[in-house]
């Protein structure tokens, strides 16, 4: 049997302690009680409850004081305030200090059960958002490295549109850093202190995607033993990032369109309309114009998403940023696993700049991590680089002669190199697509699409 979830109730009224504990124990929770704030904090440290239910006004430390103390030392523990003096100011102050929710007195047994259930259901997602926000705070957009004209224009574009509330559609090849652009948009916006919730539409099974996005009610489907809020609600007043939005099935595209237009949603299996305030940022590496022609993407949804388009250039179109990015990845990787590496030998750096990088920034990062692991000298040497970088890069200079137009030469070189690079990648991975995706940092659907494009097979 699963271990019962633990709830600590702190209130200076004995009747309130007794009644709350009785109601929650009947629901299967393990309950601890404390009549003073000091006793409550002692139990927080020793018993590590899942939820603390605390009265706002008590002798000694107030409920807000307890919220601050709990979130300071145990950020994973959620706190719900009970108060007979509920006002908008009270609620705002409680949430600002880290409380998950507040419960106005007097309340019914159903209301008490609902707020505890909601807190426990939301807790894993809330903790993930805190983790992601911490990562964003630490990077602070630092991986948007580069001083090329393309990157300067991209940063300026982000700065100008971040202040708006318009929906943004980010396009670009796989591995170019579309999620980093979305995070930068959020960090530069007025919503920066509120959640940024990323969703990979290609990674979630179709059967779970609707429930994850819009939430569900208890009994909505087999296995739905509890009601659960969706990611739209979690992103309330913040930003929701839908990566690989072209992978949404058509029925879900229709529901997403309704939610964006009405700014309201309904849980799966529910009837109540829930208002939401979310800035939506979507991204795709697919050609949505072709998807619309093929009937796999709704035209009305495209125009609803494409209010402000941002295109992230591939790495081969900003080769001057490659040395900066390579050194950035070398330094950030060294902080995770210290090494004596000082940089790249000139020959190795030249090879990196000549390579076509079909996997873009993600492939460069993986290449630097691999080279750092293999290098046994102070500077990374050509032999520390993958075979495709060493062998393919040397041919580029010979092909870029004046008789080629730049676009024609680039198209010819990229196509040929991409095909050969893909074949070498698949051969090294034993023609296992999942293993090839992990090794290159390229999404498996991109690999499948390019295998079909070049008609590459194990026996070919």
N, C-alpha and C positions, 0 to 999 in steps of 0.2 A: 504493500500500500504506500501511496505517496505521503511524505511527511506533511502534516497540517501546516498551513500558513500561519504565521505568528503575528498577533495584533496586540500592541501595548496601548492601554487606555489610561490617560492621566487626567484626573478631575478631582477637585476638592470636595465634591458632593458624593457621598457614599451611595445614595440611591442611583445616581447616574452611572457610577461604576458598575454596580450590580446589574442594572437593567441592560446596559450595553454588552457586558460580558455574557449575560444569559442569551441575548439575541444572537450574538456572533458565535457562541459555542454551539448553539443549535444548528448553525449553518456549517459547522465542521471546522471552525477556526480554533487555534490554541490562543487563549487570552491571558494576558498579564495585566494587573491593575496597579496604579500608584495614586495615593491621595495628595502627594506634594510634588512640586516640580523637581526638587533635588532627588527624591526617590525615583521619579520617572527617568531622569537623565542617567542615574546609576544603572537602571534596568536597560536603558538603551545601550550603554557600553558593554554590559555583561551578557545580556540575552540576545542582542542583535535582532530585534523584531523586523518583520517585513514592512509593517505599517505602524506608525504612531498616531493615535487619535487623541488629540489634546484640547483641553478647554482654553479659550482665549484669556479669560480673566481668572487668575488664581493668586493667592497670597505668595509673596516672594517673586519668583520669575514668572513672567507672563507667557502665554502661548507663543507669541512672536519670538520671545527670547529662546524658547525651546526649539522652535523651528531653526533659528540661526545656529544654535549649538549642535543640533543633529546634523544639519547640512554641512557644517564646518568640519565635523569629525567623521561623519558617516554619510557621504553623499548618496549612497545606494539605498538608504532607508527613506521611504516616502512618509510625509507628514500631512495629516488632515486636521484642520482646525474646527472645533465646535464653538459656536458663539451665539449668545442670545442678543447680541448687539450688532447683527450683520448689516453692513452698509457697503456701498460700492467701494468706498475708501478702504474699509477693512479688508475686503477681498483682494483689492489691488495690492495693498501692502503685504498681505500674507503671501500672495503669489510671487511678488518681487523678492521676498526673503527666502523663497525656495519651497513653500508649501505646495503640495500637489493640488489640493482642493480645500473647500471649507463647507461646513454643514451647519445651517442655521437652526438654532433651538427655538421651539420644540420641534422634534423630528419624529417620524414614524419608524417602525421596525424596517419597513420596506426601503425607506430612504437611507437608513443606516447601512443595510445590506448592499444597496446599489452603489453607494459611494466607496465602500471597501472593495467590492467586486471590481468596480471601474478602475480603482487605483492599482489593484494587483494585476489586472489584465493589461493595463497601459505601461506598467513598470519596466518590462524588458525593452520596449520601444523607446521610452523616455531615457533610459540609461544609454541606449545606442546613440540617440541624438546628442546627449551630453558628450559622449566620446567623440563623435564626429565634430561637434563644435569646438572641442578642445584641440583636435587635429588642425582645424581651420585656423584657430587662434595661434597655434604654434607656427604654421607655415606662413600665415598672413599673405597668401598669394605669392610666396617666395619662389615657387616653381615656375611662375610665368617668366622664365629667364629668356633674355635675348634683347639685342639692341638693333635688330634689323628694322627696316621701314615697315614691314608687315606687322611686326610685334608692337611697334610704337603706335601704329594705326589701330591695332586691336585694343590696346590699353586705353587709348583715347575714346574709342567707341564704347567700351565698357563704362568708362567714367561718365560719359554723357547720358547713357540710357539707364544707368543704375538708379538715378533719382526718380525715374518714371515708375509707374505701376503696370506698364504694358507687358503683355505676354511676349516671351522671347523664344525664337527657334534657332538653335545652334546647329550648324551643319559642318561637316568635315569628315575626313577619312578616319578610320579606326586608329586610335592611338595618338591623335593630335592634341588631346588635352581638353576635350569639350566639357568634362565635368569640372575641371579646374577653372574654366571660364565661367561656368555657372556659379561656382563657389565665390569667385571674385565679384560677380554681379551682386550676389547676396551680401557679401562683406562691405561693399560700397554703398549699399542701399540703406534706407531708414529702418529696414527690418533686421539689421545685422545682429541685434541682441536677441532675436527670436529664432526659432528652429529653422535649419536648412535640412530638408529631408530628401535624400536621393533614393530613387527607385530605378532598378534595372529591369525594364519591361521584358527583356529577352531572357532574363535569368529565372523569372518566376513562372511556374506552370500555369497554363491558361485557366485551369480549374480553381486556382487560388488567387489569381490576379485581381478579380473583382472584389473579393472579400478583403484583400490587403489594402486596396485603394480606398474602398468606400465603407468598410466595416460590415459587421453582420450582427444579427440578433440571435439569441439562444434558440437552437432548434432550426435555424435557417437551412442547414444541410447536415448530413451525417457527420458526426464528430464535433458539431458546434455546441459544446456543452455550456459555453458562457457567451454572453454578448461581448463584442469587441469593437472598439473604435478603429477606424481606418487611418491610413497615412495622410489623407486630406485633412482629417481632424487634428492629427498630430502636428501638421504644418500650419495650423490656424495662426493667422497674423504673421507667419513667416513665409518661406519659399519652399515650393515642392519642385524637385527636379526629376522629370521623366526622361531617363536615358533610353535610347533605342525605341523611341515612341512609335516608329513604323511597325514594330512587332506586335502592337496591340491588335487583337482580333476585332473584326468589324462591329459586332454587337457592343463591345466595350468602348469602341470609338464613339458610338452613338451616345452612350451614357456619359462619357467624358465631355462630349460637346454640350449636353444638357446641363451638366454641373457647371461648366465654365460660363455658360450664358445666364443661368439662374442664380449662380453662387449659392446653391443649396444642393444637398444630397440626401439620399435615403439609404439607410443600411440595407444590406441584402436580407430579405425576409422581414423588413420593418415597414412602418407606415409613416412615421414621423419625419417631417422635413427638418434638416439641420442646416443652419446658415454657416457659411465658411468665408473666411477672408484669407485668401492664399494668392501669392504671386506665382504663376506657373512659368517654369523654364523647361522647355523640351529640347531634345537633341536627337539627331539621327545621322548615320553614315550612309544612308540610302538615298537614292534619287526619288524624292516624293512625287515629282511630276510623272515619272514612269510608273510609280506605284498607283497613282490616281488613274492613269490610262489603263492599267491592268486591273483596276477594280479592287485593289487590296487596301487602298487608303481613301478615306472620305474627303471629297473636295471641300465641303463646308468646314470640316475640322482643320484642314490644312490652312485655310484662310483665317480661322480663329487662332491658330497657333503662330502663324507667320506674321504677326503684327510688326515685330521688329526682328529682322533676320541678322544673324551673326555667322560669318563663315570663318572657320579656323584653318589657316593655310597649312598644307602638308610640310613636313620638314625639308623635303628636297627643294622647296621654293624659298627657303630661308637658310641656306647653307652656312651663311655667316654666323648663325647662332649656334652651330654644332659645337665648336670649341667651348663656348660658354656653358652650354648644357652639359657637355661631357665632364667638365671640371666641377660643375654643380653636383652632378650625380656622384662623382668620385668623392667629393667632400661630405655630402650627406650620408653616403653609404659608409664612409670611414667612421662617422660618429657612431654608427650602429655596431660596426666590427672594426676596431682600430687596426691600422696598417701603417707601414713605413712609406707608402707611395707618395710621391711628390707631384706626379702629373703624368703626361704622355710624351713619349718620344716624338720628335717632329714627323718621322715617317708614319707612325701610328695615327697621329692627328690628321695627316694628309689623307690617309686611307678613309678615316671617318668622314671627312668632308666630301670625298668623292663618291661615297656609297649612296645608293638611291633611297634607302630607308623606307621600304614598303610598309613597315609596321610603325613608322613615324617615331615620335618622342618615346613612346613606350618601348619600342624595339631598341632605341639608343640606350635607354636606361638599363634594360636587361643586358645589353652588350657590355656596358661599363661594369655592371655588377659581376658578370662572368670574368671579364678581363682582370678585375681587381682580385678575384679569387685565384686566378691562374698566375698572375705576375709574381716573379721572384727577384725583381730588381726595383730600383727606386722609381723608375719610369716605365709605364706600360709600353711594351714593344709590339711591333706588327704581329709577331707570332702569338701574342696573347689574345688576338682578335679572332672572331669566327672566320671560317673558311670563306663564306660568302662575301664578307667585307674585304678580305685580302685579295681574293681572286677577281671579283667583279669590278672593284673600284679602279684597278689599273687600266681597264679598257675605256673608261669614260672619256679621258682627255683626247684619245685618238679619234673618237667618234664625233666630238664637238668641233668639226672643221667649219670654215666660213661658208662652204657650199650648202650646209644645212641651215634651214631656218631654225631659230631657237626652239619654237614649239614643236616642229617636226622631229628635230633631234631628240628633244626631251621625251616625246611620246614614244619614239622608237627605242630609246635606251631604257626607259622605265619599263616598257612592256617586256622587252627581252630579259632584262635583269630580274624583273618580278617573277617571270615564269621559271627562270633557272633557279632563283633563290627559293622559290616555293618547292620545286622538285628536290633540291638539296635538303630543305627543312623536313620534307615528308620522308625522305630516305633515312635521315638521321633519327627520325621518330618512329621508324618501322611502319610508316603509313598509318599511324594512330593519330586521328585528327585531334582528340582531346590532349594528347601529349604534345603535339605540335603547337597547339594553341597556348599551352602553359609555357613552352620553351621560348616562343616568339613574343608572347604578350599580345597576340592578335586574337580577336574573338573567333570562336570556332565557326560561326556562321559566315564570317568573312572568308575564312580558309575554304569552307565548303563551296562558296560562291566562286572563288577564284580557281579552284580545282575544276569546276564545271566549265568556267570560261576558257581555260587553257586545255581542257580535255585531258587532264593529267590523271593517270591511273597507275597502280602498282605494276601492272603487266605491260604498260605502254612503253 
